């Protein structure tokens, strides 16, 4: 299960997230999203857990929980939306998309 975690403190590390979520089961990965310009946390992350049951327990146990003075928002991650423009947009591979 892929889990979206937001409202993170800028001081929270990926290791902190792994430790926090591991109380509810195995953690496959924990990735804090960083700002490309400043290389600082953007305040959200994705945590993967192999079991949906464990993931749901983590959602229940951690959503709204205070961590480093901030109430976490924990939910099931959604699929990334296609952010392409309109008719003349190009795909990441550089190929023109036809509609």
Buried (B, 14 or more C-beta within 10 A) or exposed (E): BBBBBBEBBEEBEBEBBBEBBBEBBEBEEBEBBEEEEEEEBBBBBBBBBEBEEBBBBBBEBBBEEEBEEBEBBBEEBEEEEEEEEEEEEEEEEEEEEEE
